[in-house]
Amino acid sequence: MKDYRYILFDLDGTITDSIDGITNSIIYALKKYDIEIVDRNELQKFIGPPLVSSFKNFCGFSEEDANEALRYFREYYSTKGIFESSVYKGIEELLTRLKSENKTLIVATSKPEAYARRILEDLEMDKYFSYIAGSKFDGTRIEKSDVIAYAMKSCGITDLSLVLMVGDRKQDIMGAKKTGIDSVGVLFGYGDRKELENAGATYIVETVGDLQDLLVAK
C-alpha cells in the first residue's frame, strides 16, 4: 500500500458506534408524524447519507416535511443523542500508532461540524485530530465530497496522492472518488461489502485490526 501522509476518517460507523443516539433521535422525530418504528434495525440505513435526503427517500417526506423532521431530530440529538455513542474497540490504539508515525489525522463527516467536535471532545478523542470537518447547520456542505474538499483546503493539502479516506458507507467512497483520493471501506460500521465494492473502494477491511494492519507501517 502507498505511504499516505493524510488520513481522513468518517465519524459515525468508523470512529464511533453511534447507532443508539441516531436511531433514538429518528424515532423521536418520526413520532411527531405518528410513525411508529417496530424494528429499530430498519433505521440503520439512515446512518451515512444526509438526513434530509433520508427522510425524503425512506419516509416519502416532502422537502418541507423532511426539513421539519430534521429539526425534530436535532431537538433530541442536541441534548441526549449526541452523548449516546462509544468509540469502537481498537480505534484509539490505531490513532495513537498513526500519530506516532507522524500521520496527519482529520475527521471528515457529513454530521454538523459543531456536533462532531462536541462528540469527540466528550469522548476525549479530539486530541488525535489536526482538524475536524463537517457540514453546516444551514444544510450546506453536507455532501461528503464537499466535506472532503473543505477539509483538505483547510489543512493546506494539495498532493492528492498522499490522502486516504476511511469510511463505512458508499457516500464516503464516492466522495473520495469525486475529490480524486483513495479510500478504505470498513465493514465494522453500517455498510456492507457489496455497497463498498459497488462504490469503488480502493481497499476494504473487515475489522479495526485489519485496518491497523493496512495503515500502520510494518
C-alpha positions in Angstrom: 0.0 0.0 0.0 1.1 3.6 -0.7 2.5 5.6 2.2 -0.3 8.0 2.8 0.5 11.1 4.8 -3.0 12.4 5.4 -5.7 10.1 6.6 -9.3 11.3 6.7 -11.8 9.4 8.9 -15.6 9.4 8.8 -17.2 9.6 12.3 -20.4 7.5 12.6 -19.7 3.9 11.9 -15.9 4.4 11.6 -14.7 6.1 14.8 -17.8 5.8 16.8 -20.7 3.3 17.2 -23.4 5.9 17.3 -26.4 3.9 16.3 -28.3 4.3 19.6 -28.1 8.1 19.6 -29.0 8.5 15.9 -31.9 5.9 15.9 -33.3 7.3 19.2 -33.3 10.8 17.6 -35.0 9.5 14.4 -37.6 7.6 16.4 -38.3 10.8 18.4 -38.7 12.8 15.1 -40.9 10.2 13.4 -43.3 10.1 16.4 -44.2 13.7 15.6 -45.8 12.2 12.4 -47.4 9.3 14.2 -44.9 6.9 12.6 -44.0 4.1 15.0 -40.9 2.1 14.4 -41.2 -1.6 15.4 -37.7 -2.7 14.4 -35.0 0.0 15.0 -32.7 -2.0 12.7 -34.7 -0.6 9.9 -33.2 2.8 10.7 -29.6 1.8 10.1 -30.0 2.9 6.5 -30.4 6.5 7.8 -26.8 6.5 9.0 -24.4 7.9 6.4 -26.5 9.9 4.0 -27.6 13.4 4.7 -30.7 13.2 7.0 -33.0 15.4 4.9 -32.4 13.0 1.9 -33.0 10.0 4.1 -36.4 11.4 5.4 -37.4 12.0 1.8 -36.1 8.7 0.4 -37.2 6.4 3.2 -40.3 8.1 4.5 -41.6 9.8 1.4 -41.5 13.2 3.0 -41.7 16.4 1.0 -38.8 18.8 1.2 -40.7 20.9 3.8 -41.5 17.9 6.0 -38.0 16.5 5.7 -36.5 19.7 6.9 -39.1 19.9 9.7 -38.2 16.3 10.7 -34.5 17.3 10.8 -35.4 20.0 13.3 -37.3 17.4 15.5 -34.3 15.1 15.2 -32.0 17.8 16.5 -34.3 18.5 19.4 -33.4 15.1 20.8 -29.9 14.7 19.4 -28.5 18.0 20.6 -29.3 17.2 24.3 -29.3 13.4 24.5 -28.5 11.5 21.3 -25.2 13.3 20.9 -23.9 11.5 24.0 -25.3 8.1 23.1 -22.2 6.8 21.3 -19.0 5.0 22.0 -15.6 4.6 20.4 -15.1 1.3 18.5 -12.7 -1.0 20.3 -9.2 -0.6 18.9 -9.7 2.7 17.3 -7.9 4.7 19.9 -4.9 2.4 19.7 -4.9 2.7 15.9 -5.0 6.5 16.1 -2.1 6.5 18.6 0.0 4.4 16.3 -0.7 6.6 13.3 0.1 9.7 15.3 3.4 8.1 16.4 4.2 7.7 12.7 3.6 11.4 12.1 0.5 10.9 10.1 -1.9 13.9 9.9 -5.3 12.7 11.0 -8.5 14.5 10.0 -12.2 13.9 10.6 -14.5 14.4 7.6 -18.1 13.8 8.4 -21.5 14.9 7.0 -22.6 15.4 10.5 -22.8 19.1 11.5 -19.2 20.2 12.4 -20.3 21.6 15.8 -21.8 18.2 16.8 -18.7 16.3 15.6 -16.4 18.5 17.7 -18.6 18.2 20.7 -18.8 14.4 20.4 -15.0 13.9 20.0 -14.4 16.3 22.9 -16.8 14.4 25.1 -15.1 11.1 24.2 -11.7 12.7 24.7 -10.8 11.8 21.1 -10.3 15.2 19.6 -6.7 15.3 20.6 -5.8 12.9 17.8 -7.1 15.0 15.0 -5.4 18.0 13.4 -8.8 19.2 12.0 -12.5 18.2 12.4 -14.5 19.0 9.3 -18.3 18.6 8.9 -21.4 20.1 7.5 -23.1 23.4 8.4 -26.5 23.6 10.2 -27.9 25.6 7.3 -27.8 22.5 5.1 -24.8 23.4 3.1 -21.6 21.3 2.8 -23.5 18.1 3.5 -22.2 16.1 0.6 -19.2 14.0 1.5 -17.2 15.3 -1.5 -17.7 18.9 -0.3 -16.7 18.0 3.3 -13.5 16.2 2.0 -12.6 19.2 -0.3 -13.2 21.6 2.6 -11.1 19.5 5.0 -8.2 19.4 2.5 -8.4 23.1 1.8 -8.5 23.9 5.5 -5.4 21.8 6.1 -3.5 23.1 3.0 -3.3 19.7 1.3 -2.5 19.9 -2.4 -1.0 16.5 -3.2 -4.0 14.2 -3.5 -1.8 11.1 -3.9 -0.9 11.4 -0.2 -4.6 11.4 1.0 -6.7 8.5 2.1 -10.4 8.5 3.2 -11.6 5.9 5.7 -15.4 5.3 5.9 -18.2 2.7 6.2 -20.8 3.9 3.7 -20.9 4.4 -0.1 -21.1 8.2 0.5 -17.5 8.1 1.9 -16.2 6.1 -1.0 -18.0 8.1 -3.7 -16.9 11.4 -2.0 -13.3 10.2 -2.1 -13.5 9.3 -5.8 -15.1 12.6 -6.7 -12.3 14.5 -5.0 -9.6 12.3 -6.5 -8.3 10.5 -3.4 -8.1 6.8 -2.5 -10.4 5.2 0.1 -10.8 2.4 2.6 -14.2 0.9 3.2 -14.6 -0.6 6.7 -17.1 -3.4 7.4 -17.4 -2.9 11.1 -19.6 0.1 10.6 -23.1 0.3 9.0 -22.4 -0.5 5.3 -21.8 -3.9 3.7 -19.2 -5.3 1.3 -21.4 -5.1 -1.8 -22.2 -1.4 -1.1 -18.5 -0.5 -0.7 -17.4 -2.6 -3.7 -20.0 -1.1 -6.0 -19.0 2.4 -4.8 -15.4 1.6 -5.9 -13.4 1.5 -2.6 -9.7 1.2 -3.2 -9.4 -1.1 -0.2 -11.9 -2.9 2.0 -11.2 -4.2 5.5 -13.4 -6.2 7.9 -12.2 -5.3 11.4 -10.3 -2.5 13.2 -7.4 -4.8 13.5 -7.4 -5.3 9.7 -7.5 -1.5 9.3 -4.4 -1.2 11.5 -2.6 -3.9 9.5 -3.4 -1.9 6.4 -2.4 1.6 7.7 0.4 1.0 10.1 3.9 0.5 8.8 5.3 -3.0 9.4 
